[in-house]
């Protein structure tokens, strides 16, 4: 048997022990983890240093090296994250029940999914975050980080497993995947019956690969080609900060703005107000009409409209009204976050209803699509699919339900 | 463009018109459909007669011919079904909302999925049932019935479409798939972006094929290798009718019993009570210990334990306690319905928690896993998967949700 299958079987078996753990016990493990992360910061930073040195020697980009690096602040961030998850409401065991005329009691009970397999890239904090959400939701987890973060992830998983063992639980419930070959992702994604959910957390390419090869259900998160449409009735002076915030506050995340759709009725006026904010720091890629208004912008290529830039790059298109805006979004949107700025309630309602996305914003920055901003606490990502979970994915979405039907010998 | 893609695009476009139809309007369409089905019974029976004749000539089995056949009673059943769906609560637009400290209003709103693709076998009533559930949940539907029911399904879709058109809606919202080739199922199952959910309604082979080839999400329904475990503390005289009902009341459906697990402590006593009920009408396939008790039974083959017989066939195994019963179910169960008969609450709780199935029954027939019996009204099947929908799938599960985030220029 392959090492991966052995790990998955051990994790599945161990997950049954986690499944019905009392909330207080799970929270104590999380708090112990927080305290251990703080206490063993030196050990963690030393392990991380090995990864960073190897990464620098291998010529990783500055951006990747930054995501890989642990600092005392980032270790503290992980510890605080574990504490935060300990304060979230435990979904497991939540129940609705009703009695049928024949006396049957039907109980719909929330239960863990079983084993989550999280596939992610450089950032070591994803190891801790995923483990905390798995523990609190009663699931086992197979953590498949990247080879570049090997030492950091091993050190983190060691601490997590020690906390489990101290609480009398099997270490295998949260496991770092031992085989980091390229093929291991596909192998894991086809372990139906052992792995209950694949969660790729990373770039578009990683997500696409998992979706295409998986026979296990996939929680599709992340890719966001987000649009913002400025309707003729928009308050233009209020529009400027919303647009700038949507694009510039953190361009490398999935809820940042990629394409601005300006209604032709207000395009010139909006452009006048936006120019001083955008021109100095954002590369604008425009449609032909945009280039007439802003000759300093670059011409957008067909691919630009479908690209998540992860950078200070903004596509701009002038559209002939709401219909053309809706059409553009239907064609180029990824089902993440779409926004309309308007004072016209009828236009707003139509936009909200017709746009097929997890979050549709009215007069608010696209950056609000986030578990924390929604008030959910920690999240494992933003789901852009329609089945099971849509939008910010928190603890509830890492569970399923089953029915307990209780009788006294009823027959049908 | 292929005819299938043309139909799917037309259905997607039309589904937007259905999506936000008022409940009253949808209900009027359903009631009109019911009245048209009754009024045009002769036309329907004539179309069905063509299919039945062709089926008989092609040598279809008696069971298949029976499923194919429409009778005045069955037409009345379809009409009554449409009326029943009209009385169900409309899930679309149901909303929970909260306000964040920054003044953002977050509205979580239930919305249709878009386009459902239902793949099914001989029974023409599935055409009407699927169309009614799609209409009430605001979804478009591509109905891919079997070639053997071609004339019946065409006649039914014609009536459904006339009802849509009379209500001012595009006929394409509910379409009979024009290409009934073997490959058409795979083509439909890969139309991501046009088809939102595949729903195979049929035998294990059909479901497996759709699951394995689909890139669109699949609602996996139906295969039920259901177990019933008789615990030492069970009330044996109450056990007999539950076991007989589970196996015999309708053996060809997914919630019927396949394998009886008798605890060794009560196996002989239970067998004595069961023999007069089972021996005359059920073929028993037993483990070696069962054959010692019931020498008239046949020896079970390894495959028997994993087979949904759809017939008056019962596997019987004597187990050495709850652990062995749980192990057997973990190995051979299909996640459908598993039952324990016991008076011991602790054993019951362990069984309910540890068995990984959509429905876990305590002292009640397996036959209760059913939308109607749960009080949900009509159902489109029993989901044996964990994501999105588990157990009886009704209107709610044919919808998803989106977030409407409403502000006054908030930025993050």
Boltz contact constraints between the chains, C-beta under 6 A:
constraints:
  - contact:
      token1: [A, 20]
      token2: [B, 353]
      max_distance: 6.0
  - contact:
      token1: [A, 104]
      token2: [B, 364]
      max_distance: 6.0
  - contact:
      token1: [A, 106]
      token2: [B, 374]
      max_distance: 6.0
  - contact:
      token1: [A, 113]
      token2: [B, 386]
      max_distance: 6.0
  - contact:
      token1: [A, 217]
      token2: [B, 387]
      max_distance: 6.0
  - contact:
      token1: [A, 238]
      token2: [B, 409]
      max_distance: 6.0
  - contact:
      token1: [A, 241]
      token2: [B, 411]
      max_distance: 6.0
  - contact:
      token1: [A, 242]
      token2: [B, 409]
      max_distance: 6.0
  - contact:
      token1: [A, 242]
      token2: [B, 411]
      max_distance: 6.0
  - contact:
      token1: [A, 245]
      token2: [B, 411]
      max_distance: 6.0
  - contact:
      token1: [A, 352]
      token2: [B, 404]
      max_distance: 6.0
  - contact:
      token1: [A, 353]
      token2: [B, 20]
      max_distance: 6.0
  - contact:
      token1: [A, 358]
      token2: [B, 402]
      max_distance: 6.0
  - contact:
      token1: [A, 359]
      token2: [B, 403]
      max_distance: 6.0
  - contact:
      token1: [A, 359]
      token2: [B, 405]
      max_distance: 6.0
  - contact:
      token1: [A, 360]
      token2: [B, 404]
      max_distance: 6.0
  - contact:
      token1: [A, 361]
      token2: [B, 405]
      max_distance: 6.0
  - contact:
      token1: [A, 362]
      token2: [B, 406]
      max_distance: 6.0
  - contact:
      token1: [A, 363]
      token2: [B, 407]
      max_distance: 6.0
  - contact:
      token1: [A, 363]
      token2: [B, 408]
      max_distance: 6.0
  - contact:
      token1: [A, 363]
      token2: [B, 409]
      max_distance: 6.0
  - contact:
      token1: [A, 364]
      token2: [B, 104]
      max_distance: 6.0
  - contact:
      token1: [A, 364]
      token2: [B, 405]
      max_distance: 6.0
  - contact:
      token1: [A, 364]
      token2: [B, 407]
      max_distance: 6.0
  - contact:
      token1: [A, 364]
      token2: [B, 410]
      max_distance: 6.0
  - contact:
      token1: [A, 365]
      token2: [B, 411]
      max_distance: 6.0
  - contact:
      token1: [A, 365]
      token2: [B, 412]
      max_distance: 6.0
  - contact:
      token1: [A, 367]
      token2: [B, 412]
      max_distance: 6.0
  - contact:
      token1: [A, 368]
      token2: [B, 405]
      max_distance: 6.0
  - contact:
      token1: [A, 368]
      token2: [B, 412]
      max_distance: 6.0
  - contact:
      token1: [A, 374]
      token2: [B, 106]
      max_distance: 6.0
  - contact:
      token1: [A, 386]
      token2: [B, 113]
      max_distance: 6.0
  - contact:
      token1: [A, 386]
      token2: [B, 400]
      max_distance: 6.0
  - contact:
      token1: [A, 387]
      token2: [B, 217]
      max_distance: 6.0
  - contact:
      token1: [A, 387]
      token2: [B, 388]
      max_distance: 6.0
  - contact:
      token1: [A, 388]
      token2: [B, 387]
      max_distance: 6.0
  - contact:
      token1: [A, 388]
      token2: [B, 388]
      max_distance: 6.0
  - contact:
      token1: [A, 390]
      token2: [B, 400]
      max_distance: 6.0
  - contact:
      token1: [A, 390]
      token2: [B, 401]
      max_distance: 6.0
  - contact:
      token1: [A, 391]
      token2: [B, 403]
      max_distance: 6.0
  - contact:
      token1: [A, 400]
      token2: [B, 386]
      max_distance: 6.0
  - contact:
      token1: [A, 400]
      token2: [B, 390]
      max_distance: 6.0
  - contact:
      token1: [A, 401]
      token2: [B, 390]
      max_distance: 6.0
  - contact:
      token1: [A, 402]
      token2: [B, 358]
      max_distance: 6.0
  - contact:
      token1: [A, 403]
      token2: [B, 359]
      max_distance: 6.0
  - contact:
      token1: [A, 403]
      token2: [B, 391]
      max_distance: 6.0
  - contact:
      token1: [A, 404]
      token2: [B, 352]
      max_distance: 6.0
  - contact:
      token1: [A, 404]
      token2: [B, 360]
      max_distance: 6.0
  - contact:
      token1: [A, 405]
      token2: [B, 359]
      max_distance: 6.0
  - contact:
      token1: [A, 405]
      token2: [B, 361]
      max_distance: 6.0
  - contact:
      token1: [A, 405]
      token2: [B, 364]
      max_distance: 6.0
  - contact:
      token1: [A, 405]
      token2: [B, 368]
      max_distance: 6.0
  - contact:
      token1: [A, 406]
      token2: [B, 362]
      max_distance: 6.0
  - contact:
      token1: [A, 407]
      token2: [B, 363]
      max_distance: 6.0
  - contact:
      token1: [A, 407]
      token2: [B, 364]
      max_distance: 6.0
  - contact:
      token1: [A, 408]
      token2: [B, 363]
      max_distance: 6.0
  - contact:
      token1: [A, 409]
      token2: [B, 238]
      max_distance: 6.0
  - contact:
      token1: [A, 409]
      token2: [B, 242]
      max_distance: 6.0
  - contact:
      token1: [A, 409]
      token2: [B, 363]
      max_distance: 6.0
  - contact:
      token1: [A, 410]
      token2: [B, 364]
      max_distance: 6.0
  - contact:
      token1: [A, 411]
      token2: [B, 241]
      max_distance: 6.0
  - contact:
      token1: [A, 411]
      token2: [B, 242]
      max_distance: 6.0
  - contact:
      token1: [A, 411]
      token2: [B, 245]
      max_distance: 6.0
  - contact:
      token1: [A, 411]
      token2: [B, 365]
      max_distance: 6.0
  - contact:
      token1: [A, 412]
      token2: [B, 365]
      max_distance: 6.0
  - contact:
      token1: [A, 412]
      token2: [B, 367]
      max_distance: 6.0
  - contact:
      token1: [A, 412]
      token2: [B, 368]
      max_distance: 6.0
